[in-house]
């Protein structure tokens, strides 16, 4: 049988209003009364009804986090960072895996609204501009996206800056035949391609055909298949820049299959610096995104929006860092 607020009040010898004030930390309550109520709560094992509390306080102390793919190694550290801050500030987290399905993502948004969560943290959404705008208009929302969405605090990774660093580094090593393997459904893929292209154009290097392949989804197997085709049709390629580390790991696998030595005969780079990047062979040169700090920054922004009752309406570009490892070197001919 569920223990109610009235049960606690009767045991403590106070009114239900007094119990409510103790639970919600509201109003002037004597220390003796507060201790008596807390003792009754502990004895009865009372758990406040968060939805009922929400009617009084306007808060449920719950936030929702929606990610596109729980198997993608980009997301765990980001979630851990967000969850740590939420917990410190007294919030619970509902985590929803949309499985890269827009209908499922929309359903999760509806379910979280029905649960009266205080805000949403939407990461790597598969929704279009209209869907994102609708989500932001109906919820306190913070989003990691390359889209422009009014009414939400937006975060984006410095995609162009990251691959621009990669391009300048590879060009400095002497590479000129550089190709990019992107992700057709990732909005950030075009930014990463643009960063590489801008570095090549600045150096006066021909960029025709640099966007060799765009795959769906961005998995190691898709990276492997794209690399096999690239190496067959463009064997003169000396460097491959990948949209993310997962694709790059697939490229390393393809090189191993066909006997193309990395980095002696082909340099390979990724993006994100997931754990597999440092454990692959050779270890992967990549662009590091501090995903834990990103999760912390996003949830802090969301909780600030909840506290203030208004969206800050700005965009935060999250910095990145080039990490050089063993998968890159000067071209063999130099």
N, C-alpha and C positions, 0 to 999 in steps of 0.2 A: 504493500500500500504506500502511495506517495505521501511523503511528509510535506505539509503545507505551511504557509506563513502563519496561519492561525494556530497550528500545533505548537510552533515555536513560541508564539506570543503567550499561549496558555501556560506552557512550562516555565517561561521566564517571568510570568506575572506582569506582563506589559501589554500595550495595545499593538495591533498589527501595524499601525502607522509607525510606532517606535521601532519595531523589527525592521520595517522597510527602510527607515532612516539609517539604521546600523548597517544593513546590507549594502545600501547605496552610498554610504559615507556622506550623509546629508544632515544638515541641521545640528542643533546643539543637543548633545546627549551626554549625560554624566558618565564618568568613567565606570562607576559601579554598575549602572544600568547596561552600559555597553558590554562589560565583561559578563553580566548575567545572560544577556542575549546570545553572545558568542558561545558561552558554555552550553546553552540550550541547543544551539545550532549543531555543535559538535556531538552532543549526546544523542540527538535525534537523527544525525546524518542528513541534515537539510541541504538541498542544492537549489539555489535560486533559479526560477524560471526566467531564462534570459529574454524570451520574447515578451513576457509580462514586464520585466524590468525595462525593456525597450520602450514600452508604452509610457512609462514614467520618466525615464531619462532621455529618451530619444536615441539611445544607443543599444546595440546588442553586443558590443565589444568583439565583433567577429568581422574579419575581412576575407574576401575571396581572392585566390590567385589562380589564374587560368593560363596554362601552358599548352603548346601545340603537340608536344610529343615527350612523354616521360622517359622514353628510352634514349633520347638525345642527350649526350653527355654535357652539353652546354648548360643544362638547366639545374642539376642538383645543387651546385654551390650557390647559385643565385637564390634558390629557394631557401637554403640554409641561412643565408645572410638575412633575407627578409623575415623569416620565421623567428630568428634570434631577437630582432628588434621588436617585432610584434609581441612576442612573449614578455619581454622586459616592460612593455607599456600596457600589459594586461589584456592583450587581444589574443583570441584564438584564430586559427587559419583554416579555411576550407581550401584544399588543393584540388583542382579539376584538370584532368588530362583530356584535351579535346581531340586527340588522335588525328590531328590535321584534317578534321572534318568540320566544315563551317556550320552545318546543321546542328551537330553536337555542341559546338561552341556556343551557338545561340541558345540552345536549350539550357546549358549550364548557366548562362547569364540570367535566364528567366528563373531558374531554380534558386540561384543566389539572391535574386531580388525578392522572391517569395520567402526566403529565409531571413529577409530584412538585414542582410549584411551591411555594415557601415560604409564599405567601399570596396572597389575592385582594383586589383593589380593585373593588368592584361599584358602578357609577354609573348611577342612573336605571333600575333593574331593572324588568322587566315581570312578574316573578314575584309570586305572592301571599305572604301571611304565612307559610304553611307551607313554600313553596319557599325563601324567604329564610332561615327558621329552620333548615331542613335544610342549606343551604349554609354557614351560620355554624357549625353544630355539627360539620361535617366539615372545616373549613378555618380557618386564620387569616384573618379577614376584616374589612375596613373597608368600610362601605356608605354611599352618598349616597342617602337614602330618607326618605320621610315616615312609613314604617311603623315599628312597634315590633318590634324583632328581638332576642331574647335571645342572648347569646353573641357579639355583634359590637360593634365600635366603630361608632357611627352618627353620620353627619353629616347635617345638614339646613340648607337655606337659610332665612333669616328671611323666609318667605313672607308671613306675616301682617303683620309689621312693615313690610315693603316696600310692600305695597299700602295699608296704613294711612297711610303717608306720602303716597302718591299721592292717596288720598281726601281727606286734610286739605288738601293743596295745591290740588286742584281745587275743593273746597268754599270755600276761601279766595278763589279767583278769582271765585266766585259761581255755580258750576255746581250744579244741583239735579237735572237729568235726566241721570243717569249710568248707563251700561250696561256690563256685563262680558262679554267673550267669552273663554270658558275652554276647557280641553282635557279631554275626557271620560275619557281614559285616564291622565292625569298626576295622581298622588296629591297633588302640591303645588298643583294648581289649586284645590282646595277651600279650602286655607289662604289663598291669594291672594284668593279671593272673600270669605272671612270677614274679612280685613283691611280690604277696601274697605267691606264692610257695617258693620263696627264703627265706622269713621270717620263714615259717614253717619248711623248711629243716634245716635251721640254728639252730632251736630249737629242732631238732630231732623228729619232728611230721610227721606221715605218710601223704603223699600228694596224695595217690591213690584215684581217684574219686573226687578230689577237684573241677575240672572243670565240675560241674554237668550239666549245661545247657548253650547253646549258642543260642540266639534267634534272629529273624529278623522280623520286625525292633525292635529297642530298645525302646519300648513303655511301658507305665504303664500296659496296658492290657497283653502284652507279659510277663512282669515281674510277674503279678498276676497269669497267667496260669502256668508259670514255677515253681513258689513257691508252688502252690497247688499240682503239681505233686511231687515236692521235699518233701514236708511235708508228703505226703501219703506214698512214697516209702522209705524215709530216715528220719523217725520221730526223730531219735536220734541226728540229726543235732542241734547244739546249736548256730551257727552263720552263717549268709549269707552275703557275700561280693558281692555287685553289681557293674557292669561295670559303671553305672551312677546313678544319683539320680532318674531319671524317672523310671527306672526299680525298684529301691528300694521302691518308692512310691507304685508301684504295689504289691510288696512283703508285705508291710504293710497292704494293702487292703485284700490280701489273708489270712493273719494271723487273721485279724478281722473277716473274714467270717467263719473260722474254729475254732475260739476261742483259738488261740495260742497267748498267751500274750507276748507283746514286751515291755521291754526287758527281763522280768522275765523268759520267756521260750525260747525266741529266740532273739538274738541280730542281728540287721540289719544295714548295712552301705552302703553308696552311694559314688558318686564321682562327683565333679563339684561345689557343693554348690549353686544350683539354688535357686531362692526365695522360691519355694515350700518346700525345705529341712528344713527350719526353721519354716514353717507353718504347716507341717504335724503333725500327732499325733501318737506316740510321735515324738518330733522334731528329725531330722535325724542326726546321726553321719556321717560325710562325709569328703571328701578331697576338700578343697577350691581351686578353680582356679580363680584368679582375672581377670575375663574376660575383664573388661573395660581396665585395664592396658595392657592386651595381645593385644587388638585391637589397642591401642596407639602405642605399641612397633612395631607391624607389619606394620602399615601404615608409621611410621617414617622410618623404614628400606626401605620400598618401595619408598618413596619420595627421600631418599638418593640415592637409585639406579638410579632413574630417573635423579636426578641432576648430578650424576657422570658419567652417561652413561655406567655403567658397573655393573654387578652383583658382590656382595661381596662373593658369593659362600660359605657361612658358614651355620652352624646350631645353632640355639639358643634354648636351653632347658629351658622352662619356669618353674619356681619353683612353688611348691604347699605347702599346709599347712593342717595338720589334725585338724579337728574341732569336738570336742567331745560334743555330745548332749544326749538326753534322750533315744535314741533307742538302746543303748548298756549298758550292765552290766555284772557282773560275772555270769557264768552258775548257774542254779538253784541248782545243786547238790553240789556246793561248799559253 
